[in-house]
Amino acid sequence: MINSPIQKDSGRKLFFGLFIFPLLIAVGMAVLLCTVVLLTRETETPESLIMAIKTGAPSKRWQKAFELSNELNQGRGMIRAEGVMKEVIHILNEREEYDSQTRSYMAIALSRFKEPEVIPALREALKKEQDPEVELHIIWALGIQSAKEAVKDIHPYLESEREDVRAMAVYVLGVLQDKTSVKLLEPLLDDEARDVRWNAALSLARLGSDAGYAHLVKMLDRESLKNFEGLPDDKIEQIMVNAVKGIGLLGRSDSLSLLNQLAKNDSSLKVRQAAIEAVQYQNQKVT
């Protein structure tokens, strides 16, 4: 049977009515919605984030402070304004006005600037600070800034009541590579806090001291880290990689067999690679 022109036209209208026209309408609405979103979306700038921190509700300030520190960390061209840096310093120092979490993020944000005013501002803030949480982040920021002139400012925090502050101070002193810290770090090998002891061993290795060598070897005992310390596999891998690097820096001949064993047999590719590099480094030193 041959379809008439009327039947064909009806079928075409039905097809377009059921499928094509609704699809076009849906696409048009989606395009319109996307356009509206793009036109109405607010782009945060350093200035707007600073303003939000200064004028926002106290419970919301830390969130904007986090956004600012994160944007600066991403290097999105937001460090060009000197006024932003001055505002960050101001907020960091306003201890009565802003909470510790907000000011901690300001310390992190300040560490991203490469201006000569940054290190003096951080050192001055550390001298006046009384909140351990903010102290910890200022010390970390000084480490990011490679502020060797701040070594003596950090030394007192090796005796902090907070173990996380002690651990951070120990770590940063290793990063800053100042030999005067060796004698002050050695007692921390007997600290009651595990992370402080391990950081002390690693920092001493960076400073060329093998006083923490026994701790570094213990940090390579995977079974002990898992069963006794109760650490997850990813954390164990990180600890073992750091310990291997520390042992490699020391260049002790009696560590070569241990490193070679790890390079061949450890279950972690990252640990094996770190051990291979440590062996190569030691061999280069010998030759």
Buried (B, 14 or more C-beta within 10 A) or exposed (E): EEEEEEEEEEEEEEEEEEEEEEEEEEEEEEEEEEEEEEEEEEEEBBEBBBEBBBEBEEEEBBBBBBBBBEBBEEEEEBBEEEEBBBBBBBBBBEBEEBBBBBBBBBBBBBBBBEEEEBBEBBBBBBEEBEBBBBBBBBBBBBBBBEBEBBBEBBBEBBEBEBBBBBBBBBBBBBBBBBEEBBEBBBEBBEBEBBBBBBBBBBBBBBBEBBBBBEBBBBBBBBEEBBEEBEBEEEEBBBBBBBBBBBBBBBBBEEBBEBBBEBBEEBEBEEBBBBBBBBBEBBEEEEE
